[in-house]
Amino acid sequence: MTPESLRGQLSGAAERWLAGALARVETDPAAIRTLFPAAGRACGRDPLPEPPGWTVDDAVRVLLLAALPLTGEPLSAEAADLYRYGGPAEKRAVLRGLALLPIGDAGLPLVRDALRTNDTRLISAALGPYAATHLDPPAWRHGVLKCVFTGIPLSEIDGLDRRLDAELVRMLRSFAEERAAAGRDVPADVYHLVPDLREL
């Protein structure tokens, strides 16, 4: 994500706000605490054509995160505070920005927290590129199942083709068999991962 990604999506005033906000964050990292919640009001919340499911304020907040001149623990602590004290849109942006931050596994508590919620936009954001790389296999599998339970399309999960393993297939099969036995529908995308379920 770069400022150029938003070209044509922002008004002139919003472009000026973003340029000024990025400059402030680069020289005064603490400024992000007031700029982060203001991003939606300043730049708008319209959907973006790419990446799928993103909005303008998502992208602006991710750019602000990436502009922080911090590393290691100070950076992970700042991201954690923005998540902890932010509203749903701000939490979502932190989750989407984790993959751009040099913090190693320090963002995992935020991912795990989001996966404990029933907010589908947070769950979807939590299972982005950062989780695909850092989340351990059991937690990642349960995250995928949470998507199935909450109706999130599995196509929104980053790295699913790479991380799909026999244990996840077994778990999805068990879920599908329980649903079928109860006379309930099985989500169509489960069949794509476990094709022989059509024989049930």
Sequence and secondary structure as in RCSB ss.txt:
>XXXX:A:sequence
MTPESLRGQLSGAAERWLAGALARVETDPAAIRTLFPAAGRACGRDPLPEPPGWTVDDAVRVLLLAALPLTGEPL
SAEAADLYRYGGPAEKRAVLRGLALLPIGDAGLPLVRDALRTNDTRLISAALGPYAATHLDPPAWRHGVLKCVFT
GIPLSEIDGLDRRLDAELVRMLRSFAEERAAAGRDVPADVYHLVPDLREL
>XXXX:A:secstr
  GGGGTTTS HHHHHHHHHHHHHHHH GGGHHHHHHHHHHHH   B SSSTT BHHHHHHHHHHHH    HHHH
HHHHHHHHHHS HHHHHHHHHHGGGSS GGGGHHHHHHHHTS  HHHHHHHTSHHHHHHS HHHHHHHHHHHHHH
T  GGGSTTHHHH  HHHHHHHHHHHHHHHHTT    HHHHHHSGGGGG 
